[in-house]
């Protein structure tokens, strides 16, 4: 999505070395934000706020701050947040209609009544997660599916932590998959006008394949889910 660099532009080694100190503040900001999350100091929301404050300080120190820039950033933030909120609102409404129509009970009966081995039942759950993730947000899926699926998983003798990580990887696919992938709508709100939503979804295909490959690895080798725990 970024503009293509000029092919005739030559950058010497000295130019790269001179530009290197300018990379230190952004790298330090990334280290502070991610370090505070992985170190258990702050949550994701607080770390994001720290990142915003850090960027504002860097802009002020570099004397690049202007009220026009600040207002434009606010407008883009409101536009992106509004897009995501409307997608979430629609997905939540769909989840409510699904629950009222008796969807959870139907799915539970479908799974229990299927003459499948334990791993076959897990694969069916993953397929249902992929289908629901294309139309619903992850919160709605948790509220609707987990009370039904988790007791079945425990009854089959599988580790609930393993199943939870499988669910998280599955939801990463749903963030990118059409027609309601939130990541695509966010990129569309900040991308140039000539880039269509279809182009964005097409660009997601390699990443969706990678996520599905990771999901398959965790299904075949459950011990991978405990490596970093």
Secondary structure, DSSP 8 states (H G I E B T S, - for coil): ------TT----HHHHHHHHHHHHHHHHHHHHHHHHHHTTSS-HHHHHHHHHHHHHHHHHHTT---HHHHHHHHHHHHHHHHHHHHHHHHHHHHHHHHHHTTHHHHHHHHHHHS---HHHHHHHHHHHHHHHHTTS-HHHHIIIIIHHHHHHHHHHT--HHHHHHHHHHHHHHHHHSTTT-HHHHHHHHHS-TTS-HHHHHHHHHHHHHHHHHHHHHHHH-GGGGGTT-
